[in-house]
Amino acid sequence: MRLKYLQKLDFPLLGSLAVILIMSLLVLRSASASITSNPSYFVNKQAVWIIIGTCAMIATMTVNYTQFARYSKALYVLNLILLVLVLIPGVGTEVNGATSWIKLGFFSIQPAEFSKILIIITFANFLVARQGQLNTLKDLVPCFIHFAIPLALILKQPDLGSGLVFLAIMFGMLLVGGARLGLLLGIVVTGLGGAIGAVFLHLKFGLPLPIKQYQLMRLIVFLDPYADGYGGRGAGYNIIQSLAAVGSGKLWGQGLGKGSQVQLNFLPEHHTDFIFSVVGEELGFVGAVFLLSMYFILLYRCLKIAFKAKDTFGALIVAGVVSMFTYHIIQNVGMAIGIMPITGIPLPMFSYGGSSMLANLIAIGLVLNVNLHRKKIMF
């Protein structure tokens, strides 16, 4: 029995994951040298979370994923409880202007990261019950409501970045679940057009918006970082420094520990949000492309597992994970090279962060679980 499951493990996926994790530790050590007296401080903590996450990934693989469908309602309620807890004064902890953390003794957790996993599982079961009933906008309203409640709680923190990830997960899973592509594109285009129109009216005529001013500036300043009202020293500063870091890396990079933007601490948040900028500066275009190729292999293998899944529930779980990772990667890399808004989205399995690392490895465990429990071994 053990040999049969060993044969079903997706070794290309695990190999690409291992390379990403090893690179994350190497780059993180370089990135954190300028922000702490102990260069190994963040590396050691990240390594601990990788070990914990790997154990959680293996544990996730041991339970047949079909069992999660039976507890879908309970998991949805658990999701809401976690997101409500973080908003309770004295329980939730504010970091960088958002009450997104719960402090547990000597470490903190970010419920929104685990909320993504829970919503993937519960929405997969939700869609299975609606197969063939996703053809009109009216059919999609219950799906929107399923997401709206946890999404509203996340935006209340406020955590706009995670909220956008939720939308990416929803649309990705709806597409795989059978919703018409044209209908989904129409909704996205209409929503995006409405958002752009609202921002225009806000800037021109003072139309009230449901987000704070600093969040709005982070969303639009990438269009012109120097037009932040402070000549590039305000909301546009991070993008300007990131572009300088990535550009200075050229083809081969300046070498680990030798990037001027990083080591002289010009680049903010370079161990978390802007860690891809460190890759660009110190490992160059070649290192950046190599890292992205590892992500491509990982996502490609996940898609293959989705196609081989024995049921729709499993395929939808994998589709949700792929949607989540894809959005994270595009958003984080795009943010670093100045073509996407700044939303504070980490690079999966790479940026420093315990909650993110643990949640992402659990997500990988779910994908491998679907692969382990497919009907037959396929090569």
C-alpha positions as CSV (number, residue, x, y, z in Angstrom):
1,M,0.0,0.0,0.0
2,R,2.8,2.4,0.9
3,L,4.7,1.6,-2.3
4,K,1.5,2.3,-4.4
5,Y,1.1,5.8,-2.8
6,L,4.9,6.4,-3.2
7,Q,4.5,5.7,-6.9
8,K,1.6,8.2,-7.1
9,L,3.7,11.1,-5.7
10,D,4.3,13.8,-8.2
11,F,8.1,14.1,-8.0
12,P,8.4,17.0,-10.5
13,L,6.1,19.0,-8.4
14,L,7.9,18.1,-5.2
15,G,11.3,18.8,-6.9
16,S,10.2,22.3,-8.0
17,L,8.8,23.0,-4.5
18,A,12.1,21.9,-2.9
19,V,14.1,24.2,-5.2
20,I,11.8,27.2,-4.4
21,L,12.1,26.6,-0.7
22,I,15.9,26.3,-0.8
23,M,16.2,29.4,-3.0
24,S,13.9,31.2,-0.5
25,L,16.3,30.5,2.4
26,L,19.3,31.6,0.4
27,V,17.8,34.8,-0.8
28,L,16.2,35.5,2.6
29,R,19.5,35.3,4.3
30,S,20.9,37.9,2.0
31,A,17.8,40.1,2.2
32,S,17.7,40.1,6.0
33,A,21.4,40.9,6.5
34,S,20.7,44.6,6.4
35,I,17.7,44.7,8.8
36,T,18.9,42.6,11.7
37,S,22.2,42.1,13.5
38,N,21.9,38.4,13.1
39,P,21.7,37.5,9.3
40,S,20.3,34.1,10.2
41,Y,17.4,35.4,12.3
42,F,14.7,35.3,9.6
43,V,16.3,32.3,7.9
44,N,16.1,30.2,11.1
45,K,12.5,31.2,11.7
46,Q,11.5,30.5,8.1
47,A,13.3,27.1,8.2
48,V,11.2,26.3,11.3
49,W,8.0,27.2,9.5
50,I,9.1,25.1,6.5
51,I,9.5,22.1,8.7
52,I,6.1,22.7,10.4
53,G,4.5,23.3,7.0
54,T,6.0,20.1,5.6
55,C,4.6,18.1,8.5
56,A,1.2,19.8,7.9
57,M,1.5,19.0,4.2
58,I,2.1,15.3,4.9
59,A,-0.7,15.2,7.4
60,T,-3.0,16.8,4.9
61,M,-2.1,14.1,2.4
62,T,-3.0,11.3,4.8
63,V,-6.7,12.0,4.9
64,N,-8.7,11.2,1.8
65,Y,-9.7,14.6,0.5
66,T,-13.3,13.4,-0.2
67,Q,-13.8,13.4,3.6
68,F,-13.5,17.3,3.6
69,A,-16.8,17.5,1.7
70,R,-18.7,16.0,4.6
71,Y,-17.5,18.8,6.9
72,S,-17.9,21.6,4.4
73,K,-20.5,23.5,6.4
74,A,-18.4,23.2,9.6
75,L,-15.3,24.4,7.8
76,Y,-17.2,27.4,6.4
77,V,-18.3,28.4,9.9
78,L,-14.8,27.9,11.2
79,N,-13.6,30.2,8.5
80,L,-16.0,32.9,9.7
81,I,-15.1,32.4,13.3
82,L,-11.4,32.9,12.6
83,L,-12.1,36.1,10.6
84,V,-14.4,37.5,13.3
85,L,-11.9,36.7,16.1
86,V,-9.2,38.9,14.4
87,L,-11.6,41.9,14.6
88,I,-12.3,41.6,18.3
89,P,-10.3,44.2,20.3
90,G,-7.7,42.5,22.5
91,V,-7.6,39.4,20.3
92,G,-6.6,40.9,16.9
93,T,-3.3,42.6,16.6
94,E,-2.7,45.6,14.3
95,V,0.3,45.4,11.9
96,N,1.0,48.0,9.2
97,G,-2.4,49.6,9.7
98,A,-4.4,46.4,9.4
99,T,-5.8,44.2,12.2
100,S,-4.9,41.0,10.5
101,W,-3.1,39.0,13.1
102,I,-3.9,37.0,16.2
103,K,-1.0,36.8,18.7
104,L,-0.5,33.3,20.3
105,G,2.3,33.5,22.8
106,F,5.6,33.9,21.1
107,F,4.2,33.9,17.6
108,S,1.3,35.3,15.6
109,I,-1.0,33.8,12.9
110,Q,-2.8,35.6,10.0
111,P,-6.3,34.0,9.7
112,A,-6.7,35.4,6.2
113,E,-4.0,33.0,4.9
114,F,-5.8,29.9,6.2
115,S,-9.2,31.4,5.2
116,K,-8.1,31.0,1.5
117,I,-7.6,27.3,2.1
118,L,-11.0,26.9,3.8
119,I,-12.8,28.8,1.1
120,I,-11.3,26.6,-1.6
121,I,-12.5,23.5,0.1
122,T,-16.0,24.8,0.9
123,F,-16.5,26.5,-2.4
124,A,-15.5,23.3,-4.2
125,N,-18.2,21.4,-2.4
126,F,-20.6,24.3,-3.1
127,L,-20.0,24.1,-6.8
128,V,-20.3,20.3,-7.0
129,A,-23.9,20.6,-5.9
130,R,-24.5,23.2,-8.7
131,Q,-23.1,21.3,-11.7
132,G,-24.9,22.4,-14.8
133,Q,-26.5,25.3,-13.0
134,L,-23.9,28.1,-13.6
135,N,-25.2,29.4,-16.9
136,T,-26.7,32.8,-16.0
137,L,-25.8,35.7,-13.8
138,K,-28.8,34.7,-11.6
139,D,-27.2,31.2,-11.2
140,L,-24.0,32.8,-10.0
141,V,-25.6,35.0,-7.2
142,P,-25.4,32.2,-4.6
143,C,-21.7,31.7,-5.4
144,F,-21.1,35.4,-4.9
145,I,-22.9,35.3,-1.6
146,H,-20.8,32.3,-0.5
147,F,-17.7,34.5,-1.0
148,A,-19.2,37.8,0.1
149,I,-19.4,37.1,3.8
150,P,-15.8,36.1,4.5
151,L,-14.6,38.7,1.9
152,A,-16.4,41.4,3.8
153,L,-14.7,40.4,7.0
154,I,-11.3,40.4,5.4
155,L,-11.9,43.9,3.9
156,K,-13.0,45.0,7.4
157,Q,-9.5,44.4,8.7
158,P,-8.7,46.0,6.1
159,D,-6.7,43.5,4.0
160,L,-7.4,44.5,0.3
161,G,-4.6,42.2,-1.0
162,S,-6.2,39.1,0.5
163,G,-9.6,40.2,-0.7
164,L,-8.3,40.4,-4.3
165,V,-6.9,36.8,-3.9
166,F,-10.4,35.7,-2.9
167,L,-11.8,37.1,-6.1
168,A,-9.1,35.3,-8.2
169,I,-9.9,32.0,-6.4
170,M,-13.7,32.5,-7.0
171,F,-13.4,33.2,-10.7
172,G,-10.8,30.5,-11.3
173,M,-13.0,27.9,-9.6
174,L,-16.2,29.1,-11.4
175,L,-14.5,28.6,-14.7
176,V,-13.5,25.1,-13.9
177,G,-16.9,24.4,-12.3
178,G,-18.7,25.1,-15.6
179,A,-19.5,28.8,-15.7
180,R,-19.4,30.3,-19.2
181,L,-16.1,32.1,-19.9
182,G,-18.0,34.9,-21.7
183,L,-20.2,35.5,-18.7
184,L,-17.2,35.6,-16.3
185,L,-15.3,37.9,-18.6
186,G,-18.3,40.2,-18.8
187,I,-18.5,40.4,-15.0
188,V,-14.8,41.0,-14.6
189,V,-14.7,43.7,-17.3
190,T,-17.9,45.4,-15.9
191,G,-16.5,45.3,-12.4
192,L,-13.1,46.6,-13.4
193,G,-14.7,49.3,-15.5
194,G,-16.9,50.3,-12.6
195,A,-13.9,50.5,-10.3
196,I,-11.9,52.6,-12.7
197,G,-14.8,54.9,-13.2
198,A,-15.3,55.3,-9.4
199,V,-11.6,56.1,-8.9
200,F,-11.9,58.7,-11.7
201,L,-15.0,60.3,-10.1
202,H,-13.2,60.3,-6.7
203,L,-10.2,62.0,-8.0
204,K,-12.1,64.6,-10.0
205,F,-15.2,65.2,-8.0
206,G,-14.5,63.7,-4.6
207,L,-16.9,60.7,-4.9
208,P,-16.6,58.7,-1.6
209,L,-14.9,55.3,-1.9
210,P,-15.1,52.3,0.5
211,I,-11.3,52.2,0.9
212,K,-8.9,54.4,2.7
213,Q,-6.8,57.0,0.8
214,Y,-3.5,55.3,1.4
215,Q,-5.0,52.1,-0.1
216,L,-6.2,54.0,-3.1
217,M,-2.7,55.5,-3.6
218,R,-1.1,52.1,-3.4
219,L,-3.5,50.8,-6.1
220,I,-2.9,53.6,-8.6
221,V,0.6,55.0,-8.0
222,F,2.2,52.2,-10.1
223,L,1.0,54.1,-13.2
224,D,3.4,57.0,-12.3
225,P,5.4,56.5,-9.1
226,Y,6.6,60.0,-9.1
227,A,3.0,61.4,-9.1
228,D,2.4,60.4,-5.5
229,G,2.3,64.0,-4.3
230,Y,5.8,63.8,-2.8
231,G,7.9,63.5,-5.9
232,G,8.3,59.8,-5.5
233,R,9.1,59.9,-1.8
234,G,5.5,58.9,-0.8
235,A,3.5,55.9,-2.0
236,G,5.6,55.6,-5.1
237,Y,8.9,55.2,-3.2
238,N,8.7,51.4,-3.0
239,I,8.1,50.9,-6.7
240,I,10.9,53.3,-7.6
241,Q,13.4,51.5,-5.4
242,S,12.2,48.1,-6.6
243,L,12.7,49.1,-10.2
244,A,16.1,50.4,-9.4
245,A,17.0,47.0,-7.7
246,V,15.7,44.8,-10.5
247,G,17.3,47.0,-13.2
248,S,20.7,47.0,-11.5
249,G,20.8,43.2,-11.5
250,K,21.0,43.1,-15.4
251,L,21.7,39.6,-16.8
252,W,23.6,37.7,-14.0
253,G,23.0,39.9,-11.0
254,Q,25.3,41.5,-8.5
255,G,25.7,38.3,-6.4
256,L,24.0,37.2,-3.2
257,G,24.7,39.7,-0.4
258,K,26.1,42.3,-2.9
259,G,23.0,44.1,-4.0
260,S,23.3,47.8,-3.2
261,Q,19.5,48.6,-3.0
262,V,19.1,45.6,-0.6
263,Q,22.2,45.8,1.5
264,L,22.0,49.6,1.9
265,N,18.4,49.2,2.9
266,F,17.0,51.5,0.2
267,L,14.4,48.8,-0.8
268,P,11.6,48.6,1.8
269,E,10.1,45.2,2.8
270,H,12.7,43.4,0.8
271,H,12.3,40.2,2.9
272,T,8.6,40.0,2.4
273,D,6.6,41.9,-0.2
274,F,9.6,42.9,-2.4
275,I,11.7,39.7,-2.1
276,F,11.5,39.2,-5.9
277,S,13.3,42.5,-6.3
278,V,16.1,40.9,-4.3
279,V,16.2,38.0,-6.7
280,G,16.3,40.5,-9.7
281,E,19.1,42.5,-8.2
282,E,21.4,39.8,-6.8
283,L,20.6,36.9,-9.1
284,G,19.8,38.9,-12.2
285,F,17.5,38.1,-15.1
286,V,18.8,34.6,-15.2
287,G,18.0,33.9,-11.6
288,A,14.6,35.5,-11.9
289,V,13.7,33.4,-14.9
290,F,15.0,30.3,-13.2
291,L,12.7,30.9,-10.2
292,L,9.7,31.6,-12.4
293,S,10.4,28.4,-14.3
294,M,10.2,26.5,-11.0
295,Y,6.8,28.1,-10.3
296,F,5.7,27.2,-13.9
297,I,6.6,23.6,-13.3
298,L,4.8,23.5,-10.0
299,L,1.6,25.1,-11.5
300,Y,1.8,22.8,-14.6
301,R,2.0,19.7,-12.5
302,C,-0.9,20.9,-10.4
303,L,-3.0,21.4,-13.5
304,K,-2.1,17.8,-14.7
305,I,-3.3,16.5,-11.3
306,A,-6.6,18.5,-11.7
307,F,-7.2,16.8,-15.1
308,K,-6.5,13.4,-13.6
309,A,-8.7,13.9,-10.5
310,K,-11.2,11.1,-10.0
311,D,-14.1,13.6,-9.3
312,T,-15.2,17.2,-9.7
313,F,-14.6,18.0,-6.1
314,G,-10.9,17.1,-6.3
315,A,-10.5,19.0,-9.6
316,L,-12.1,22.1,-8.1
317,I,-9.8,22.0,-5.1
318,V,-6.7,21.9,-7.3
319,A,-8.2,24.6,-9.5
320,G,-8.6,26.8,-6.4
321,V,-5.0,26.3,-5.3
322,V,-3.7,27.0,-8.8
323,S,-5.8,30.2,-9.0
324,M,-4.5,31.3,-5.6
325,F,-0.9,30.6,-6.5
326,T,-1.1,32.1,-10.0
327,Y,-2.6,35.4,-8.7
328,H,0.0,35.6,-5.9
329,I,2.9,35.1,-8.3
330,I,1.6,37.5,-11.0
331,Q,0.7,40.2,-8.5
332,N,3.9,39.9,-6.5
333,V,6.2,39.8,-9.5
334,G,4.2,42.5,-11.3
335,M,4.4,44.7,-8.2
336,A,8.2,44.3,-8.1
337,I,8.6,45.3,-11.8
338,G,6.1,48.2,-11.6
339,I,3.2,46.8,-13.7
340,M,0.8,45.9,-10.9
341,P,-0.5,47.8,-7.9
342,I,1.1,47.5,-4.5
343,T,-1.2,45.2,-2.5
344,G,1.2,43.5,0.0
345,I,0.8,40.1,-1.6
346,P,3.7,37.7,-0.7
347,L,5.5,35.4,-3.1
348,P,4.3,31.9,-2.3
349,M,6.7,29.7,-0.4
350,F,9.4,32.4,-0.9
351,S,8.5,35.6,1.1
352,Y,9.2,35.5,4.8
353,G,6.1,34.7,6.8
354,G,5.0,31.8,8.9
355,S,1.2,31.9,8.3
356,S,1.7,32.2,4.5
357,M,4.3,29.4,4.4
358,L,2.1,27.0,6.5
359,A,-1.0,27.8,4.5
360,N,0.7,27.4,1.2
361,L,2.3,24.0,2.1
362,I,-1.1,22.8,3.3
363,A,-2.5,23.8,-0.1
364,I,0.3,21.8,-1.8
365,G,-0.7,18.9,0.5
366,L,-4.3,19.2,-0.8
367,V,-3.1,18.9,-4.4
368,L,-1.0,15.9,-3.6
369,N,-3.9,14.4,-1.7
370,V,-6.1,14.6,-4.9
371,N,-3.3,12.9,-6.8
372,L,-2.8,10.1,-4.3
373,H,-6.4,9.2,-4.3
374,R,-7.1,9.2,-8.1
375,K,-8.6,6.1,-9.5
376,K,-5.5,4.6,-11.1
377,I,-1.9,5.3,-11.5
378,M,-1.3,7.2,-14.7
379,F,2.1,8.0,-16.2
